[in-house]
Amino acid sequence: METLALSLLIFLLFFSVLGIFYIICYWKIFTKAGMPGWAIFVPIYNAYIYTKILKRPSWWLVLYFVPNLISLVLSTVINSMPDMIFLLLAVSIILYIAIIVLSIIDTVKLAHVFGQDSGFAVGLIFLGFIFIPILAFGSAEYEKSNSTSGELLD
């Protein structure tokens, strides 16, 4: 039992330190982009600021929440019809794949707004634990043009 408690304590300590490190990294990324670093602590507002950093229009934020809302509504409706559970599962999987694709597109955009190439974007996608600190503490500078874009990739 002591071994389990010690293992749990080490696990919690490791992920707490990791979480604090990522908070510091994103705080630095936000401030490099001229946005308030404290915004990372405010739910939904931090996503709004992130869309501004990516130079996306404000409505882009809705794309992250619509799949979750649709899944929530479907799960409420389908609870009254248990034979339709497969439909809920299929729609939820498709919607969450859409969120993953959108996240990948926005990660590529994040690399580009900091003047990095597509190779760096691939690094952010697959090795984020290495490339996010590089973006935060490296020499990458935010491109300060004020134009917003609804295009997927500019």
Backbone as a printed PyTorch tensor [residue, N CA C, xyz], in Angstrom:
tensor([[[  0.8170,  -1.1960,   0.0000],
         [  0.0000,   0.0000,   0.0000],
         [  0.8660,   1.2680,   0.0000]],

        [[  1.9920,   1.2140,   0.7360],
         [  2.8880,   2.3680,   0.7650],
         [  3.4880,   2.6200,  -0.6130]],

        [[  3.7810,   1.5530,  -1.3360],
         [  4.3420,   1.6920,  -2.6770],
         [  3.3460,   2.3500,  -3.6100]],

        [[  2.0860,   1.9780,  -3.4860],
         [  1.0430,   2.5800,  -4.3080],
         [  0.8930,   4.0670,  -3.9920]],

        [[  0.9070,   4.4090,  -2.7260],
         [  0.7900,   5.8120,  -2.3200],
         [  1.9830,   6.6180,  -2.8070]],

        [[  3.1700,   6.0480,  -2.6950],
         [  4.3720,   6.7320,  -3.1710],
         [  4.3430,   6.9010,  -4.6850]],

        [[  3.9040,   5.8680,  -5.3940],
         [  3.7880,   5.9440,  -6.8540],
         [  2.7930,   7.0220,  -7.2580]],

        [[  1.6710,   7.0830,  -6.5770],
         [  0.6600,   8.1040,  -6.8630],
         [  1.2000,   9.5070,  -6.5880]],

        [[  1.9250,   9.6600,  -5.5010],
         [  2.5160,  10.9510,  -5.1620],
         [  3.5180,  11.3910,  -6.2250]],

        [[  4.3710,  10.4720,  -6.6680],
         [  5.3520,  10.7840,  -7.7220],
         [  4.6360,  11.1430,  -9.0190]],

        [[  3.6000,  10.3870,  -9.3550],
         [  2.8020,  10.6460, -10.5520],
         [  2.1900,  12.0430, -10.5010]],

        [[  1.5590,  12.3860,  -9.3910],
         [  0.9340,  13.7000,  -9.2340],
         [  1.9690,  14.8190,  -9.2610]],

        [[  3.0920,  14.6050,  -8.6190],
         [  4.1480,  15.6060,  -8.6060],
         [  4.6980,  15.8410, -10.0080]],

        [[  4.9520,  14.7620, -10.7390],
         [  5.4720,  14.8820, -12.1040],
         [  4.5200,  15.6720, -12.9910]],

        [[  3.2290,  15.3180, -12.9740],
         [  2.2800,  16.0030, -13.8470],
         [  1.9540,  17.4150, -13.3760]],

        [[  2.0990,  17.6820, -12.1010],
         [  1.9450,  19.0530, -11.6100],
         [  3.0780,  19.9330, -12.1250]],

        [[  4.2960,  19.4310, -12.0370],
         [  5.4500,  20.1800, -12.5470],
         [  5.3210,  20.3710, -14.0560]],

        [[  4.9100,  19.3220, -14.7630],
         [  4.7160,  19.4180, -16.2040],
         [  3.6360,  20.4520, -16.5510]],

        [[  2.5390,  20.4350, -15.8150],
         [  1.4660,  21.4100, -16.0340],
         [  1.9370,  22.8370, -15.8040]],

        [[  2.6860,  23.0580, -14.7430],
         [  3.2220,  24.3910, -14.4560],
         [  4.1740,  24.8210, -15.5630]],

        [[  4.9910,  23.8970, -16.0520],
         [  5.9150,  24.2060, -17.1470],
         [  5.1510,  24.6430, -18.3950]],

        [[  4.0760,  23.9270, -18.7480],
         [  3.2850,  24.3010, -19.9220],
         [  2.5620,  25.6230, -19.7170]],

        [[  2.1230,  25.9090, -18.5080],
         [  1.5180,  27.2110, -18.2250],
         [  2.5340,  28.3160, -18.4890]],

        [[  3.7600,  28.1220, -18.0260],
         [  4.8150,  29.1080, -18.2650],
         [  5.0840,  29.2550, -19.7580]],

        [[  5.1330,  28.1350, -20.4840],
         [  5.3750,  28.1820, -21.9360],
         [  4.2810,  28.9580, -22.6590]],

        [[  3.0190,  28.6420, -22.3700],
         [  1.9320,  29.3350, -23.0540],
         [  1.8220,  30.7880, -22.6190]],

        [[  2.1480,  31.0830, -21.3660],
         [  2.1900,  32.4760, -20.9130],
         [  3.1920,  33.2330, -21.7750]],

        [[  4.3550,  32.6500, -21.9940],
         [  5.3990,  33.2840, -22.7990],
         [  4.9560,  33.4340, -24.2620]],

        [[  4.2980,  32.4180, -24.8060],
         [  3.7980,  32.5060, -26.1810],
         [  2.7750,  33.6220, -26.2990]],

        [[  1.8560,  33.7130, -25.3400],
         [  0.8480,  34.7720, -25.3660],
         [  1.5110,  36.1470, -25.2890]],

        [[  2.4750,  36.3130, -24.3990],
         [  3.1120,  37.6260, -24.2580],
         [  3.9780,  37.9630, -25.4690]],

        [[  4.5960,  36.9530, -26.0960],
         [  5.3490,  37.2070, -27.3320],
         [  4.4380,  37.7530, -28.4220]],

        [[  3.1860,  37.3190, -28.3880],
         [  2.2150,  37.7650, -29.3940],
         [  1.5440,  39.0770, -28.9970]],

        [[  1.9650,  39.6590, -27.8880],
         [  1.3950,  40.9310, -27.4550],
         [  0.0670,  40.7910, -26.7300]],

        [[ -0.2410,  39.5980, -26.2790],
         [ -1.4890,  39.3480, -25.5500],
         [ -1.1600,  39.1650, -24.0660]],

        [[ -2.1680,  39.3360, -23.2050],
         [ -1.8930,  39.1720, -21.7730],
         [ -1.6320,  37.7010, -21.4160]],

        [[ -0.5590,  37.4550, -20.7080],
         [ -0.2100,  36.0930, -20.3190],
         [ -1.2190,  35.4810, -19.3710]],

        [[ -1.8120,  36.3120, -18.5050],
         [ -2.7800,  35.7920, -17.5330],
         [ -4.0090,  35.2000, -18.2030]],

        [[ -4.2110,  35.4820, -19.4740],
         [ -5.3950,  34.9870, -20.1900],
         [ -5.4240,  33.4600, -20.2540]],

        [[ -4.2820,  32.8080, -20.1100],
         [ -4.2770,  31.3450, -20.1740],
         [ -5.0570,  30.7110, -19.0320]],

        [[ -5.3020,  31.4790, -17.9680],
         [ -6.0220,  30.9390, -16.8150],
         [ -7.5370,  31.0520, -16.9230]],

        [[ -8.0300,  31.7950, -17.9060],
         [ -9.4650,  32.0600, -18.0110],
         [-10.0660,  31.1860, -19.1050]],

        [[-10.8880,  30.2070, -18.7250],
         [-11.4860,  29.3260, -19.7300],
         [-12.2990,  30.1180, -20.7600]],

        [[-12.3300,  29.6520, -21.9460],
         [-12.9900,  30.2190, -23.1190],
         [-12.2910,  31.5050, -23.5700]],

        [[-11.9940,  32.4250, -22.6390],
         [-11.2670,  33.6370, -23.0140],
         [ -9.8900,  33.2810, -23.5630]],

        [[ -9.2360,  32.2680, -22.9770],
         [ -7.9200,  31.8830, -23.4760],
         [ -8.0190,  31.3370, -24.9080]],

        [[ -9.0920,  30.6360, -25.2010],
         [ -9.2950,  30.1430, -26.5680],
         [ -9.5570,  31.3160, -27.5160]],

        [[-10.2740,  32.3180, -27.0460],
         [-10.5290,  33.5200, -27.8430],
         [ -9.2100,  34.2360, -28.1550]],

        [[ -8.3810,  34.4000, -27.1440],
         [ -7.0820,  35.0480, -27.3430],
         [ -6.2130,  34.2220, -28.2910]],

        [[ -6.2860,  32.9060, -28.1450],
         [ -5.5290,  32.0250, -29.0470],
         [ -5.9600,  32.2420, -30.4990]],

        [[ -7.2680,  32.3950, -30.7410],
         [ -7.7190,  32.6630, -32.1110],
         [ -7.2120,  34.0130, -32.5990]],

        [[ -7.0940,  34.9710, -31.6890],
         [ -6.5470,  36.2770, -32.0740],
         [ -5.0550,  36.1580, -32.4060]],

        [[ -4.3330,  35.3500, -31.6400],
         [ -2.9140,  35.1280, -31.9280],
         [ -2.7660,  34.4880, -33.3080]],

        [[ -3.6660,  33.5770, -33.6350],
         [ -3.6220,  32.9200, -34.9360],
         [ -4.1590,  33.7980, -36.0670]],

        [[ -4.6140,  34.9960, -35.7090],
         [ -5.1860,  35.9470, -36.6690],
         [ -6.4210,  35.3740, -37.3480]],

        [[ -7.2060,  34.6590, -36.5790],
         [ -8.4690,  34.1150, -37.0660],
         [ -9.5940,  35.0720, -36.6940]],

        [[-10.6920,  35.0480, -37.4430],
         [-11.8450,  35.8500, -37.0380],
         [-12.4560,  35.2770, -35.7590]],

        [[-13.2020,  36.0880, -35.0380],
         [-13.7610,  35.6720, -33.7480],
         [-14.6580,  34.4480, -33.8720]],

        [[-15.3800,  34.3080, -34.9710],
         [-16.2980,  33.1760, -35.1160],
         [-15.5560,  31.8440, -35.1790]],

        [[-14.2590,  31.8640, -35.4330],
         [-13.4610,  30.6320, -35.5170],
         [-13.5300,  29.8560, -34.2020]],

        [[-13.6390,  30.5710, -33.1050],
         [-13.7240,  29.9550, -31.7820],
         [-14.9140,  29.0080, -31.6810]],

        [[-15.9920,  29.3420, -32.3430],
         [-17.2070,  28.5310, -32.3090],
         [-16.9480,  27.1280, -32.8640]],

        [[-16.0290,  27.0140, -33.8080],
         [-15.7440,  25.7130, -34.4190],
         [-15.2660,  24.6830, -33.4010]],

        [[-14.6380,  25.1490, -32.3310],
         [-14.1720,  24.2180, -31.3050],
         [-15.3050,  23.7360, -30.4030]],

        [[-16.3540,  24.5420, -30.2670],
         [-17.4190,  24.2110, -29.3270],
         [-18.6240,  23.5370, -29.9700]],

        [[-18.8590,  23.7660, -31.2420],
         [-20.0210,  23.1910, -31.9180],
         [-20.0350,  21.6630, -31.8580]],

        [[-18.9330,  20.9720, -32.1600],
         [-18.9890,  19.5040, -32.0680],
         [-19.3470,  19.0020, -30.6740]],

        [[-18.8340,  19.6700, -29.6400],
         [-19.1740,  19.2690, -28.2750],
         [-20.6430,  19.4950, -27.9800]],

        [[-21.1750,  20.6090, -28.4340],
         [-22.5970,  20.8940, -28.2040],
         [-23.4920,  19.9130, -28.9510]],

        [[-23.1240,  19.5890, -30.1720],
         [-23.9110,  18.6210, -30.9480],
         [-23.8990,  17.2650, -30.2540]],

        [[-22.7300,  16.8300, -29.7790],
         [-22.6490,  15.5540, -29.0690],
         [-23.4880,  15.5720, -27.8000]],

        [[-23.4730,  16.6820, -27.0930],
         [-24.2610,  16.8070, -25.8640],
         [-25.7500,  16.7200, -26.1630]],

        [[-26.1930,  17.4350, -27.1870],
         [-27.6120,  17.3970, -27.5650],
         [-28.0030,  15.9980, -28.0210]],

        [[-27.1870,  15.3940, -28.8590],
         [-27.4910,  14.0430, -29.3370],
         [-27.5460,  13.0410, -28.1900]],

        [[-26.6230,  13.1590, -27.2430],
         [-26.6380,  12.2050, -26.1290],
         [-27.8820,  12.3760, -25.2820]],

        [[-28.3700,  13.5870, -25.1500],
         [-29.6020,  13.8210, -24.4020],
         [-30.8020,  13.2330, -25.1320]],

        [[-30.8490,  13.4400, -26.4450],
         [-31.9660,  12.9260, -27.2370],
         [-31.9200,  11.4020, -27.3120]],

        [[-30.7340,  10.8560, -27.5300],
         [-30.6140,   9.4160, -27.7360],
         [-30.7820,   8.6330, -26.4380]],

        [[-30.5860,   9.2810, -25.2950],
         [-30.8340,   8.5860, -24.0260],
         [-32.2690,   8.0980, -23.9280]],

        [[-33.1680,   8.7900, -24.5880],
         [-34.5630,   8.3490, -24.5810],
         [-34.8210,   7.2630, -25.6350]],

        [[-33.8360,   7.0350, -26.5190],
         [-33.9450,   5.9920, -27.5430],
         [-32.6690,   5.1510, -27.5360]],

        [[-32.5720,   4.1670, -26.6400],
         [-31.3260,   3.3990, -26.4930],
         [-30.8820,   2.6550, -27.7510]],

        [[-31.7920,   2.3550, -28.6470],
         [-31.4120,   1.6310, -29.8590],
         [-30.6340,   2.5220, -30.8370]],

        [[-30.5570,   3.8170, -30.5670],
         [-29.8560,   4.7510, -31.4400],
         [-28.4450,   5.0730, -30.9310]],

        [[-27.9590,   4.3120, -29.9740],
         [-26.6590,   4.5970, -29.3770],
         [-25.5250,   4.5260, -30.4060]],

        [[-25.6570,   3.6590, -31.3970],
         [-24.6410,   3.5640, -32.4410],
         [-24.5350,   4.8760, -33.2130]],

        [[-25.6680,   5.5160, -33.4700],
         [-25.6610,   6.8040, -34.1590],
         [-24.9030,   7.8450, -33.3510]],

        [[-25.1520,   7.8910, -32.0560],
         [-24.4400,   8.8370, -31.1980],
         [-22.9420,   8.5820, -31.2450]],

        [[-22.5600,   7.3290, -31.1490],
         [-21.1480,   6.9800, -31.1780],
         [-20.5100,   7.3920, -32.5030]],

        [[-21.1590,   7.0900, -33.6100],
         [-20.6160,   7.4190, -34.9320],
         [-20.4940,   8.9320, -35.1150]],

        [[-21.5360,   9.6680, -34.7640],
         [-21.5020,  11.1240, -34.9260],
         [-20.4470,  11.7330, -34.0120]],

        [[-20.3510,  11.2520, -32.7870],
         [-19.3570,  11.7790, -31.8480],
         [-17.9420,  11.5470, -32.3590]],

        [[-17.6740,  10.3740, -32.8840],
         [-16.3390,  10.0790, -33.4110],
         [-16.0070,  11.0050, -34.5740]],

        [[-16.9560,  11.1930, -35.4730],
         [-16.7350,  12.0850, -36.6200],
         [-16.4780,  13.5170, -36.1550]],

        [[-17.2590,  13.9800, -35.1800],
         [-17.0870,  15.3490, -34.6940],
         [-15.7490,  15.5330, -33.9770]],

        [[-15.3400,  14.5480, -33.2050],
         [-14.0600,  14.6760, -32.5160],
         [-12.8830,  14.5580, -33.4760]],

        [[-13.0320,  13.8190, -34.5450],
         [-12.0030,  13.8080, -35.5940],
         [-11.9110,  15.2010, -36.2230]],

        [[-13.0600,  15.8530, -36.4060],
         [-13.0710,  17.2150, -36.9410],
         [-12.3200,  18.1710, -36.0120]],

        [[-12.4810,  18.0120, -34.7020],
         [-11.7610,  18.8640, -33.7470],
         [-10.2520,  18.6070, -33.8390]],

        [[ -9.8650,  17.3630, -33.9950],
         [ -8.4420,  17.0320, -34.1200],
         [ -7.8630,  17.6710, -35.3840]],

        [[ -8.5920,  17.5750, -36.4920],
         [ -8.1400,  18.1880, -37.7500],
         [ -8.0220,  19.6990, -37.5850]],

        [[ -9.0110,  20.3210, -36.9550],
         [ -8.9760,  21.7640, -36.7190],
         [ -7.7810,  22.1370, -35.8390]],

        [[ -7.4930,  21.3310, -34.8380],
         [ -6.3460,  21.5910, -33.9660],
         [ -5.0380,  21.4980, -34.7400]],

        [[ -4.9370,  20.5390, -35.6280],
         [ -3.7300,  20.4050, -36.4480],
         [ -3.5710,  21.6200, -37.3640]],

        [[ -4.6630,  22.0380, -37.9710],
         [ -4.6250,  23.2200, -38.8400],
         [ -4.1940,  24.4500, -38.0480]],

        [[ -4.7210,  24.6080, -36.8430],
         [ -4.3560,  25.7630, -36.0260],
         [ -2.9200,  25.6730, -35.5160]],

        [[ -2.4150,  24.4740, -35.3050],
         [ -1.0220,  24.3120, -34.8930],
         [ -0.0880,  24.7250, -36.0230]],

        [[ -0.4350,  24.3740, -37.2500],
         [  0.3520,  24.8170, -38.4120],
         [  0.3240,  26.3360, -38.4970]],

        [[ -0.8410,  26.9050, -38.2820],
         [ -0.9880,  28.3710, -38.3190],
         [ -0.1630,  29.0230, -37.2100]],

        [[ -0.1320,  28.4000, -36.0200],
         [  0.6660,  28.9400, -34.9130],
         [  2.1410,  29.0090, -35.3100]],

        [[  2.6390,  27.9660, -35.9320],
         [  4.0300,  27.9870, -36.3870],
         [  4.2450,  29.1130, -37.3940]],

        [[  3.3190,  29.2890, -38.3030],
         [  3.4700,  30.3000, -39.3490],
         [  3.4070,  31.7180, -38.8030]],

        [[  2.5300,  31.9980, -37.8210],
         [  2.4490,  33.3650, -37.3030],
         [  3.6780,  33.7320, -36.4760]],

        [[  4.4480,  32.7310, -36.0840],
         [  5.7130,  32.9970, -35.4010],
         [  6.9000,  32.8620, -36.3550]],

        [[  6.6130,  32.8600, -37.6590],
         [  7.6640,  32.8610, -38.6580],
         [  8.3640,  31.5270, -38.8430]],

        [[  7.7630,  30.4580, -38.3870],
         [  8.3680,  29.1350, -38.5240],
         [  7.8090,  28.4390, -39.7590]],

        [[  8.5370,  27.4660, -40.2540],
         [  8.1190,  26.7620, -41.4620],
         [  7.2440,  25.5520, -41.1200]],

        [[  6.8390,  24.8480, -42.1630],
         [  5.9590,  23.6820, -41.9820],
         [  6.6550,  22.5400, -41.2470]],

        [[  7.9630,  22.4350, -41.3730],
         [  8.7020,  21.4190, -40.6260],
         [  8.5890,  21.6360, -39.1280]],

        [[  8.6660,  22.8850, -38.7140],
         [  8.4910,  23.2130, -37.2950],
         [  7.0650,  22.8880, -36.8640]],

        [[  6.1020,  23.1390, -37.7570],
         [  4.6970,  22.8230, -37.4540],
         [  4.5200,  21.3250, -37.2260]],

        [[  5.1810,  20.5110, -38.0360],
         [  5.1180,  19.0600, -37.8420],
         [  5.7020,  18.6950, -36.4780]],

        [[  6.7800,  19.3740, -36.1020],
         [  7.3550,  19.1640, -34.7810],
         [  6.3910,  19.5430, -33.6710]],

        [[  5.6780,  20.6580, -33.8430],
         [  4.6720,  21.0610, -32.8510],
         [  3.5690,  20.0220, -32.7190]],

        [[  3.1860,  19.4310, -33.8390],
         [  2.0980,  18.4520, -33.8270],
         [  2.5340,  17.1600, -33.1490]],

        [[  3.6840,  16.6330, -33.5180],
         [  4.0860,  15.3100, -33.0520],
         [  5.0090,  15.3260, -31.8300]],

        [[  5.7500,  16.3920, -31.6550],
         [  6.6730,  16.4960, -30.5300],
         [  6.4610,  17.8240, -29.8010]],

        [[  5.2220,  18.1120, -29.4920],
         [  4.8680,  19.3730, -28.8580],
         [  5.6130,  19.6310, -27.5640]],

        [[  5.8930,  18.5870, -26.8090],
         [  6.5910,  18.7530, -25.5390],
         [  8.0080,  19.2900, -25.7210]],

        [[  8.5420,  19.1800, -26.9330],
         [  9.8550,  19.7530, -27.2480],
         [  9.7000,  21.1000, -27.9580]],

        [[  8.7870,  21.1660, -28.9330],
         [  8.6890,  22.3450, -29.7930],
         [  7.9190,  23.5070, -29.1630]],

        [[  6.9980,  23.2500, -28.2580],
         [  6.3020,  24.3570, -27.5910],
         [  7.2800,  25.1820, -26.7460]],

        [[  8.1450,  24.5480, -25.9380],
         [  9.1440,  25.3550, -25.2320],
         [ 10.1130,  26.0760, -26.1730]],

        [[ 10.4550,  25.4420, -27.2980],
         [ 11.3250,  26.1160, -28.2720],
         [ 10.6280,  27.3630, -28.8060]],

        [[  9.3380,  27.2490, -29.1100],
         [  8.5790,  28.4000, -29.5940],
         [  8.4900,  29.4720, -28.5140]],

        [[  8.2750,  29.0500, -27.2810],
         [  8.1020,  30.0060, -26.1880],
         [  9.4000,  30.7330, -25.8420]],

        [[ 10.4820,  30.0090, -25.7360],
         [ 11.7250,  30.5840, -25.2300],
         [ 12.7820,  30.8100, -26.3020]],

        [[ 12.4850,  30.4040, -27.5380],
         [ 13.4320,  30.5860, -28.6250],
         [ 13.3650,  31.9850, -29.2150]],

        [[ 14.0110,  32.1460, -30.3440],
         [ 14.1130,  33.4640, -30.9750],
         [ 12.9520,  33.7850, -31.9140]],

        [[ 11.9770,  32.8990, -32.0210],
         [ 10.8470,  33.1380, -32.9280],
         [ 10.1040,  34.3990, -32.5110]],

        [[  9.7630,  35.2140, -33.5050],
         [  9.0430,  36.4580, -33.2360],
         [  7.6880,  36.4140, -33.9100]],

        [[  6.7230,  36.9900, -33.2250],
         [  5.3540,  37.0380, -33.7200],
         [  5.2610,  38.0580, -34.8460]],

        [[  4.5920,  37.6920, -35.9300],
         [  4.3730,  38.6150, -37.0410],
         [  3.1640,  39.4770, -36.6980]],

        [[  3.3840,  40.7530, -36.5310],
         [  2.3760,  41.6370, -35.9580],
         [  1.3900,  42.2530, -36.9420]],

        [[  1.2520,  41.7420, -38.1400],
         [  0.2720,  42.3180, -39.0480],
         [ -1.1190,  42.1600, -38.4460]],

        [[ -1.9680,  43.1110, -38.6640],
         [ -3.2900,  43.1130, -38.0460],
         [ -4.3540,  42.3610, -38.8270]],

        [[ -3.9910,  41.7840, -39.9310],
         [ -5.0050,  41.1440, -40.7500],
         [ -5.4820,  39.8450, -40.1050]],

        [[ -6.7960,  39.6470, -40.1540],
         [ -7.3580,  38.3750, -39.7020],
         [ -7.7700,  37.6090, -40.9320]],

        [[ -7.7690,  36.3040, -40.7940],
         [ -8.0520,  35.4760, -41.9480],
         [ -8.9550,  34.3190, -41.5740]],

        [[ -9.9380,  34.0560, -42.4000],
         [-10.8000,  32.9030, -42.1990],
         [-10.3230,  31.7130, -43.0140]],

        [[ -9.2130,  31.9040, -43.7250],
         [ -8.6680,  30.8190, -44.5390],
         [ -8.1000,  29.7380, -43.6250]],

        [[ -8.1280,  28.5000, -44.0910],
         [ -7.5670,  27.4270, -43.2820],
         [ -6.0760,  27.6240, -43.0750]],

        [[ -5.3440,  27.7280, -44.1560],
         [ -3.8990,  27.9490, -44.0770],
         [ -3.5530,  29.0950, -45.0050]],

        [[ -2.8180,  30.0560, -44.4750],
         [ -2.4260,  31.2010, -45.3030],
         [ -1.0120,  31.0280, -45.7710]]])
